[in-house]
Amino acid sequence: MSSASRLSTLPCEISRRGIHRTNRPGRQLRSFAAASVIPKIHPNHDARTPPYEKLRKNYETVRRVLGAGQHLTLAEKILYSHLENPEETLFGKSTSSIRGNAYLKLKVDRVAMQDASAQMALLQFMSCGLPTTAVPASIHCDHMIVGEKGADVDLPESIKGNKEIFDFLESAAKKYGIEFWAPGSGIIHQIVLENYSAPGLMMLGTDSHTPNGGGLGAICIGVGGADAVDALVDAPWELKAPKVLGVKLEGKLSGWATPKDVILNLAGQLTVRGGTGYIVEYHGEGVQSLSCTGMATICNMGAEIGATTSLFPYTPSMSRYLNATGRGPIAEKASRAGDFLSADENTEYDKFININLSELEPHINGPFTPDLSTPLSKFKDTIADNGWPTDLSAGLIGSCTNSSYQDMRRVESIVNQAKGAGLKPKVDFFVTPGSEQIRATLERDQTLKVLESAGGVILANACGPCIGQWKRTDGVKKGDSNAILTSFNRNFRARNDGNPETMNFLASPELVTAMVYSGRMDFNPTIDSIDTPSGSSFKFSPPQGEELPQNGFEAGRSSFFPIQAEADSATKVVVSPTSDRLAVLEPFPAFPNTELSNLRVLVKVQGKCTTDHISAAGKWLAYKGHLENISNNTLIGALNAETGAVNTVVDFDGSTASIPDLARRWKSKGQGWLVVAEWNYGEGSAREHAALQPRYLGGSIVLAKSFARIHETNLKKQGLVPLTFVNESDYDLIDPRDQVATLGLYDMLKNGGEGTVQLEIVKERTGARKIIQTAHTFSKDQAEWVLAGSALNLLASMAKASMK
């Protein structure tokens, strides 16, 4: 194995030359030194234990205020116990009147941030002028590491290429008392599950798949950086009370069916919009048969149905996992929590779905959307009906969704079967361990050796191909139609390799692995056979794998242990004024003391428009901390209904331009603008840049048929106004360059969200006037954000006032 100087050591200060380290010697990236087993009781378990005594007292207050006749879901018990003022919020109300209507002001227990989103979150936090964070927080360097040749090559190259960003994050973590997990330590969600998530916890994470922590009975919600700042400065975080969707699990998984298939099936039932405004709460006898990490997989992909979050009740498998990861004392406290960590009997759900695990078969979802779900038994016919490729070009397993010890051991059983039959993968096969703890344990137990001997490329403990950090070397070029199978959670067009013609089909890691040995998309390992080199016929048996390692988890290399959360005010965090990757934020201007007038429609978006379309990832991750530069990718993936082309818009003089170029041109002329869009605008990643960038380029309003939850909040946080059509057919009445004025918007904002908003449209071509009725979801606090210019402007003024 190669050795490279590891980035992460304690910094003293940052200058234009980078971090100067004097506290301890540099540490090695790779080491053959024997790793230690995770201790039975982690030395930091106290700091990672939810405040159960406080939560229990709050829960008793909630019960008293609501009255004995109210039956609560598990989600409601945890949420209401985190209310800043339960009596004020709940008095005189029933659970049915709260769900979907009331706004909850919550005090969260913890915040977790990944490196791509942490940059902007920290830049916003720094502008508040506080000496440390108000709640425990962590930073995880996982998004900015490329997957190509393997961890030994990719990790040092990624560290070298992103040194300025990692230096900034590490020094900010040290200054403000934030735990810092260096590049290569693992993916944020896996590390959170191993270290921070716990039954009854409430956590915010700056990534849409934060709900992964629900596999340990926690309320973990994906948010934008500005939402995270609320918690970091000790302001209550506001959430419109979700409705609760109950999913009853019966029976027990067997054969090739996996926890991944539960959520793939559910996504097919609900679609990418079906969970919007809901928390998905799993219950029923089938829950007891699932492993903790299997439940985390299910919760992770709840983001793909638009759910606020997902969670499971406390089970024995959670206790086993907590003990295995050095958190036995937390398991003991959770076991004594009584009815706090499960739903009341006879509780009522707003929606209800029943899934029989005993009857569930493997599913494959895709392409281009995670809710196009097909049972494996019907997939061959579906391929033929749609004309999809029959050849498989690559198989990729791991990621935050499916990289548990159990996942990988089951995969190993498939590889061993194939090896025994003399088979080798027919396409490229990539493996992404979720964390250093997982990698080290798999290495000790020889699983990695088995996968590598079969031709598997072991990538760094990072997001890699799942989020577009994948450099393909198999000859597939941009524009080549091809199919890949992955165990990832998301499969939007061009997401993984930048090629809009790559069809990513989502499946369990076991199914992906079996299919790389056939090299075909229409292979069904449950019934089909493969010809072996000896001329015989081989058929896979169902995979097998232990839930947890018999010899405990390995801690892994000490170079990947976190830098502890001890604030050091002497640490300097300097952002170079000449940097093209980091830039100090300037406050957005406040809302004018009048209605908005003479706005123009910049673009009318047709079809799906995710945050990937609004603010692409891939190479653009390099500019996450530089709003000016990353704004050059604003809406470049959006399809213009007028031109029928992606990222092409028309100016008043008939000239064409890219969307960000025209936005900049209009901004320079003082021309305000808005975006018109269709359903579920902003679905996908919790990417606040998709709100920051339009705001920075002069946008004021987004008018859509509907919004994804996180993005709608992010727009409000940055001072933009999200409005929806009362009549969706009115989408056809408005076109690019039409003039728009608001009627009632200013009064609604001044009245704390009370009131209706209309838009007066003057057609560019005819001068005809039309009135469009709109709807909104503004609360009093959200209205104040927009009036102040952004939530950050408001927070900064409050923080400064508190320090006087």
N, C-alpha and C positions, 0 to 999 in steps of 0.2 A: 504494500500500500504506500502511496506517496504521502509526503508530509508537507504541510504548509503552515505558515504562521497564521495563527488564529486571530481574528480581529478583536475579539472581546476580552479586554482586560480593563481594570478600573481606570477611568480617565481622571486627570486632574483639571485640565481645561481644554477648551477647543479654541483654536485660532484659525487663521486662514490656511495654515499649514496642516491642520488636522489635530487629532487628539495626541496629547503628550502623556505618556504613561510612566509613572514612577512608583506606583504602589506595589506591583508584583511583576515577576518576569512573564514574558510572553508564553502562551500555552499552545500546545500542538493540536493541529486539526484532527489527525488520526493517531491512534496509539494502540499498541498490542498489549499494553498493561492490563492486567486482570481487572475487570469491572466488579464493583461490589453489588451485592444483592440489596434490594430496597429494604431498609430496616422495618421491623415489625411495627414500630411507632416512629413516624417521620418527625424529625426534630422541630419542624415548623407546623405541626398539626394544629396547635392552638390558634395560630394566626389564620389558619384556613378553615376553622370551624365556624359555621353560621352562629349568630347570636341567639341560640335556642331559648334561653331564659327570657330574653326580651321579646322574641317572637311569640312565645307561649303567652306572655302577659298581654301582648297586643291581640292575640287570637281570642283570649278571654274577653277582652273589651269588645271585639267584633261580635262575639256571640251575644254579649249583653245588649249591645245597641240594636242588633238585628232582631233579637227575640228568639225564643226557643223553637218556634215553629218553622224557621228557615233552614232548609237543607242546602248545604254548601258542597260544591265540587271541590276537588283538590286544588285546582287553579285558583278558585276564589279564596280558599283558606290562605294560600301563600301570598297572593296579591294583597288582600285586605290586611293581612298582618304586617305588611310593609307600608301601609298608608301613613303619611305624615300626621294626619289627624283623623282617626277612624270615626270619631263621633260626629265631626263636622260633615264628613263625606257620606256616611251611611245612615244618619239619624232620620227616621221616618220613612225609610225606603225599603223596598223588598228586592231580593236578588233579581227578579224579573224586570224591575224598573231600572236597575243599575246597569245590567248587561246591555251593551250597545248604545247606551245613552249617557251615563255619567262620565265625567272626567276624573281620573284617579291621580292624586299627587303622591308619588311613591318615593321612599328613601331606599335606594338599592344598597346591597352589601358589598359589591365588588364591580370592577370594570376590567375588561380585557381588550387589548388592541393589537391588531396585526400591523406589520411594518408599513404596508402601503397606505392604510387609513390612519395610522398613528401619527404620521407626519403632520397632516392637517389638524388632527385633534390636538396635538401638542402645541402647534403654532397658535391655535385658538386659545388653549388653556394658558399659555404663556402671556397672552395679551391681557389676561385678567389680573396679573400681578400678585398671585398668591404664592407663598413659600413652599407649599407641599400639597399633595392631593388629600381630599377629605375622606376618601375611602380607599381601601387597598386596591392596587391596580397593577397590571402587568403588560409588558410589550413583548410581542412574539415575532421574530424575524423569519417569516416563512414564505411570503409572496414574491420576493424579488430574487429567487434562486431558479436558474434555468435547469431544465432536464434535457440532457442530450446524450452524453457519453457515459454517465455514471457519476456517483457521488464524489469519487476521488478527484475527478477532473472538474466537474461542474461547480462544486461548492467553492473551492478557492478562486475560481474564475469569477463567480458571482459576487463573492466578497470583495474582490479587487475592483470590479466594475461598479459596485454600489457603496464603496467605502465612505464616501461623504455622508450618505444617508444613514448608514449604520453608526457612524461616529456621532451624528446628531442625535439619533434615538438613544444611544447608550448614555451620552452625557446628560441629556434631558432626564432620562430615567434616574440617574445618580443624583442630579440636582433636586428633583422633586420627590424622591423616595418611591420609585416605581420598580418592581421586579423586572429585570431585563433578561430575556431568553434569546441568546445569540443565534445567528444564522447556523442552521444545521441541528439545532436542538429539537426541532419538530414543528408540526403544524399546530396552530393555536388551539383548535378544538380538541385535539387529542391530548395536548398538554393540560388544558383546562379540565378535561375529564379525569386525568391521572392525578391532578394536584389540587384543583380549586372547587370544582362542582361538588355539591353535597345536597342531600335531601333538605328541602325547605329553603334553600338559598335563593336569593334574587340577584341576578347579574345582568349587566349590559355588556355587549360585545360589539366592536365595530366591524362586524362581518355578518352577512345574512344567515350563515349556518351556525351561529352561536347557539341555537336551540339544541345542538348536539348534547349539551349538558343536561337536557331533560331526561336523558337515559339514567341519570342519577337522582331523579326526582326533584330537580331544581327548575325554577322559572328563569330561563336564560333567553334573552331577547336581543336580536340583531338590530343595531341602530346606526345612524350616522355619527360622525365625530362630534358634531355640535350637541347631540343628545348625550354622548359620553361626558362632555364637558359639564353638563348639568350636575351629574353625579360627582365628578371630580372636584367641583367647587362647593359641594354640599347643598346645592339647590334641589328641591324636589323635582323628580322627573315625571312629566305628565303623560298619561296614556288614556285614551278613550277606552272605557271598560269593555274588554272583548266579550263576545258571546262565547259559549263553550260547546264544542262539538265532541260528543262522546263516541269513541270507537270501542266497541266491545269485542274482545278477542276470545274465541272459544277454541277448544282442541289444542293440538300440539303440532309443531312443524316436524316434517319427516322427509326423508329422501333428499331431493335436490332443492327443496323449498328453504328459503333463508329469511331472516328478518328484512333484508333488502327487498324481498318480494312483497312484503306487507305494504311498504310505502310505495313501491312501484304500482301495485294494484290500486291503492288508495288514490294515488295521483290520477290514475285513469278514471276513477269514479268521480273525483271532485274537479278536475282540471286545474290549471294554474291560477284560477281566480276563486275556486270553490272554498278555500279556507280563509279568504280575506276577512278580517274582522273577528276571527275566531282563534281561540286556543284549542288545540286538539288534545283531548285527555283520553288516554288509553286505560281500559279497565277490563275486568272479567277474568275468568279462570285461566285463560291462555297466557295472560301476562306472567304468571308464575313460572312458566316453562322457558322464558326468554332469558338470555344472559344480559348482564348490564350493558356490555358493549353492543350487543344486538339491538337493545332498546335505544341506545345512542344513535345507531345508524338510522333507525326509523325516525327519531326526532330530528336528526340532521336534515333529512330531505323533506321535512315538513315545510321548509322554506319554499319548496317548489310548488306548493299548493297555495302559497300566499298567507299561510297561517302566522299569527303573531308569535306563537311558539307552540311547542308540543311537550308533553311530559307524561311520566308513568308514576304510579304510586310506589311507595317504598316496598321492596321485595327482598327475599333472602339473597338473590343474586347480587343486589346492590351491596348488601352487607359483605358478601364474599369479596367483591371487587374493592370495597373500601379497605378491608383488611389486607388484601394483597398489595395495595398501593400505600401501605404504611399509615392508614387512617382509621385503625380500629377504634380509637376513642370516639370518632365521629359516628361510626356505626353503632356504638353502644348508646350514644345520646339519641340517635335517630330511632333506635329500637324502643326507647322509653318515651317517644313523643306521642304515643297513643294515636288518637284519631286525627291528629294534625296533619299527618302525612298520607292520608287516604280520603277519598270522597265519602260523604255521608251516605248511608243507605237511603234509598228512595229519592236520591237527588235527581233533578230533572235537567236534561241537556237540551240546548236549543236545536241541535240536530243530532241524529243518531245513526250510526252505521255499524253493522255487524259483520265480522270477518271470521270465518271458520278456518283456523290454521291447518287443521287436519286435511282440508280439501284444497288448500292453496297450492297452486303450481308455480314454477318459475315464470317470471315475466321479463320482457325486454321492452324498454321504452325509447322512443325516438323514431326518426331523427328530428333534430332542430328544436325540439320542445320536450320537456321531461314528463308531460302528461299524455303522450301518445303511447298508450300501454297495450301490449299484445302478449297474451299467454304464449309460452314457448310452443305449445302444441299447435298453435295456429300461425306461428311466425313464418314458416316456410311458404305457406300460401300467401301471407301478407306481402312478403318480399316480391313474389311473382306478380301479385295484383298491382303493386305500386311501381314495379320496374326498378327496385333498388338493387344495388350491386350484390352479387352473390359471393364475390371474393372478399375475404377479410384482409385488410392491409396492416393492421396492428392491433394488439391487445394490451391494455394498460390497467393495472390493478393497484389498489392502495388508495391513497388520498385520505382526507379527514373523514370520509364516509365509511370506508371499508378497509381499515389497516390494523384492525385489532389482532391480538395474538390468536384468538379463535379463528378469525378470517384466514390468516396466513397459514395456520396449521391445517385447515381444511383444504386450502390451495395445495399445500405440500402433499397431501394424500392423493390429489389428482395427478400431480407431477410424478410421484412415485409409481402410480399405476402405469402412466404412459412410459416411464423409463423402463419398467419391467417388461413392457411390450416392445421395446426397442424404438419407440417413437420420439421425435423431436418436434418442437414448435415449427410451424411452416411460415410464420410471420414474426416480426419483431414483437418482443414481449418485455414490457417494462413494469417494474415493481417499485412502488413508493412507500417506504415505511412511514408510519404516522408520527413517530417520535424516536428520540435516541433510546428511550427505555424499551420501546418495541424492537428497534433494530438490534440492540445489544442482547436482548433476550432471545430473539430469533437466531442471532449469530451463535450464541452459546448452545442452543438446542439443535443446531445444524440445519435449521430450516433455510437460512439464506444460502448455505452451501448447496443444498438440494436445488434451489431455484436458479442459482448461478450456473450450476453444472448442466442445467437444461437450456441454458442460453438466455436466461433472464438477466436484464440489465437493472442493477439495483441503483436507483436514483437517490438523491439526497433526501434527508428527512424534511421535506418541504412540500409546498403545493404543486410546483412544477407544471406538468402538462394540464392538470385540471383547470388552471386559470389562464392558460395560454402561454406559459413559460416552457415551451417545447420546441426545440429545433429538430425537425425531422431530417433524417439522413437516409431515408429509404427510397429516394428518387421521386416521391410524390410532390408535384409542383402545384403552385397556386392555380386553381382552375380545374385541376384533375378531380374528377368524381371518384370518390372512394369511400369505403366504410370502415370504421373502427369500432371496437367494443371496449367499453371501459366500465369500471366499477365506481365511477365518479357520481356526482349529484346533479350536474347541470350540463346541458348539451346544445346551447344556442349556436346558431350558424356562425362559423369562423372562430368560435371561442377557443378551441384547443390549439390549433396550429395556424390560425390566420387565413385558412383556406375556406371560403364560403361553400365549397363543394364537398368538404369532408363531412360525412354523415356519422355522427357519434350516437351509438346505441348504448343505453345504460342497462347494466345487468349486475348480478352478484359476481364477486371475484371468482367464485368457483366455476360459474358458467363461462365467464370470459376465458379462464385458464383452459378449460376443456376444449373450447372452440378454437384456440390458437393452434391446437394439434391437428385440427382438420383443415384450417385455413379457409373455411367457408362459413358464410353467414347462415346458410340454410341447414346447418348441421344441428341435430338435436341429440345431445349426449345421453338423454334418458332412454332413447330407443335406437339410435343409429350406431353403426359400427364403423371402424376405421381399418383399412388394410395395413398390416404391419410389413416391415421389410422382409420378414420370413415367409410372407404369403398367407399368413393366418388372418383371421378376423378378430378385432379387439373391440370390446364395449366397456365403457367406464362403469364402475360401481359408484353409488352415491358417496359423496365426500364425508370424511370424519375428521374431527378435531376437538381438542380439549378446550374447555371454556377459559381456563386459567393455567399458567405454567405450574407444573407440580413442584418445581424447585424455586418458585418465587420469581418476581421480576428482577432483572438486572438494572441497576441504576444507569449503567452506561459510562461513557467517558466523562471525567470530571470537567473537561474543557467545555462541556455543554450544560453544566449546572448553571442555574440562574444567578445573576448578580443580585444580592439581597436588597430589599427595599429600605434603605437607610438614607434619608434625605441629607444632602451635603450642600448647603447654601453657597459654599465657596466655589463649587463647580461652575465654570463658565460655559454657557451655551451660546455660541456665536454663529450667526448665519452670514456668510460672506455676501456682500452686496453685489458681487460679480458672479455668483453662482447661477447656473442655469437649471439647478435641480431643487433649490430651496429658496424661498423668499418670504420675508416677514409680511404678514397680512395687513392690509389697510382696511379700516372700517368701511362698510358699505354706507351710502347716504341714506338718511331717514326718508320715510314715505312723505310725499308732498302733502301739504295741508289742503288738499283738494282732490277731486276725482281725477282719474287718469284719462287723458284725451290724446287724440292723434297717434295712438299706437298703430303699428302695422303688423300684419301676419307675416312672419319671417318664413315659416314653412308649415305646410299642412301635411302631417305625417300619416302615412297609410300603413295599416297592419300593425304587427307586433313591434313594439319599441321598448326594449329592455334598457337597463342601465349600461349594458355592454354597447348598445347602439348609441346611447347618449354620451357616454364617456368610456371609450374603449380601453381595454387593459393591454396585455402584451407589452410591446415596446414602450407604451405610454406610461407604464408603471414607474419609469425612471423620473417622471416629472410630477409625481403626486404631491410633492411639497412646494411646487412652483405654479401658482394659479395662472399666471400669465402664459406660461409655456404649454401647460396641459390643456388650456382652453382652445388650443389649435386642433383638438380632436372632437370638439363639441358637435354632437349629432351627426358625425360623419358616417354612422351606420344606418341612419334613418332613410326610409324610402319616401320620396316626395310624391304626393298624390297628383300634383300638377304635371310634373315632368316624367313620372314613371321611372326615375333614376335615383340611385342612392347618392346622397351628399351633393346634390346639384339643385341650386335654386336660381330664380330669375329676379333681377333688379328692375326698378321702374323703367329703365331705358332699354330693357330687353336683353341686356347682357347676362351671361350666366356666371355663377361663382360657386365655390364650396359654401356650405352652411356657415362655418366659423368665419370665413373671409367676409361674407356679406354681413354677418352680425357685427364684426369689427368695423366695417365701412359705415354701417348705420349708426353705431355707437359714436364714431368720430364726428358724425354730423348731428348728433343729439337726437337721433330718431329712435324712440322706444319701440319695442316689439313684443310679440307674444308667439307662442307655439300652439297649434291646434293638433290634436291627436285622437287616437281611438281608445280601445279598451286596455285596461290594466297597464297604463303607461308607467314606465319605471319599474317593472317587475325585475326580479333577479337580485343582484348583489346589493348590499347595503352601502352603496357608493355615493357618498354625499357630494363628490365632485360633479355628479350628474345634476346637482342643484346649484353648486357653487359656480360652475362654469357659465351656464346661461345667465346667472345673476351678474357675474363679472362682465359679460359681454353686452349688458344692457337690457336683458329680458326683464319683463314685469309680471307676466301672466302665463300660465299653461292651462289651456282649455281642453279637456279630454272627456271621453265617454265614461271612463273610470280610471282610478289610480291604484297602484300598489301601495300598501300601507306605509312602508318605510320611506318610499320616495315622496309620498305626499307630505309627510312630516318634514323631511329634509328640505323640501321647497319652502315650506313656511319658516323653518329655522333660518334660512338664508334671505328671507324678506321677499320671496316670490309668492304669488297668489295662485294657488291651484283651484280651479273651478271646474265643475262638471256640467254637461248639458242636461237640462231637465228633460228635454225631448232629444233623444239621441239622433233622430233624423235631421236635426238642425246642423249637424256636422256638414251636411251637403249644402248649407246656405252660405258658408263662409269659405273664402279662397285666399291664397297668398296675395299679399300686398293690400288687401282690404283694410280700410281704416276702421279702428275700433276705439270706442270710448266707454268708460264704465258709468253705470247709473246705480248709485246706492252703495258702492264699495267703500268709499271713505266713511260714510255714516255707519256701515256695518262694523268696520274696524274700530271706530270711536266708541261704538256701543258694545264692545266686548264680544263680537261675534253674533250679535242679534241683528236680524234683518236680512233682506234678500238683495241679490245683485243681478242686474241686467247688463247686457252688452248691446250698445248701439253700433250696428255695422253699416258702413257706407261702402258700397261696392266700388272697387277701383275702376272697373270698366264702364259701368253705367251710371254711377252716382246714386243708385237706388238705396234707400234706407230700410234696414230691417232691425227688429229687436229680438234678441235671443235671451231666453230665460235660463239662468244658471242656478246651480246649487253649490253649497260649500259645507265644510265641517269645522269651521273655526271655533275654537274655545276663546275665552277671555284672554288667557295667557298667550295663545297663538296670535291673536289680533295685536297684542302689544309687541310681539316680536316684529311683525311686519311694520308697524308704525315706527318702531325704533330703527328700522333698517335691517335688522337681523336679531336673532336671539342672542348672539354673542355681544352685540352692542349693548343690549339690555343687561346681560350678565356682568359685563365689564363695568358698567356704571354702578351696578349694585355692589360689586366687589370693592370698588374704589370707595364707595360710600361707607361700607362696613369697616374699612381700614382707617377711617378718619377718627 
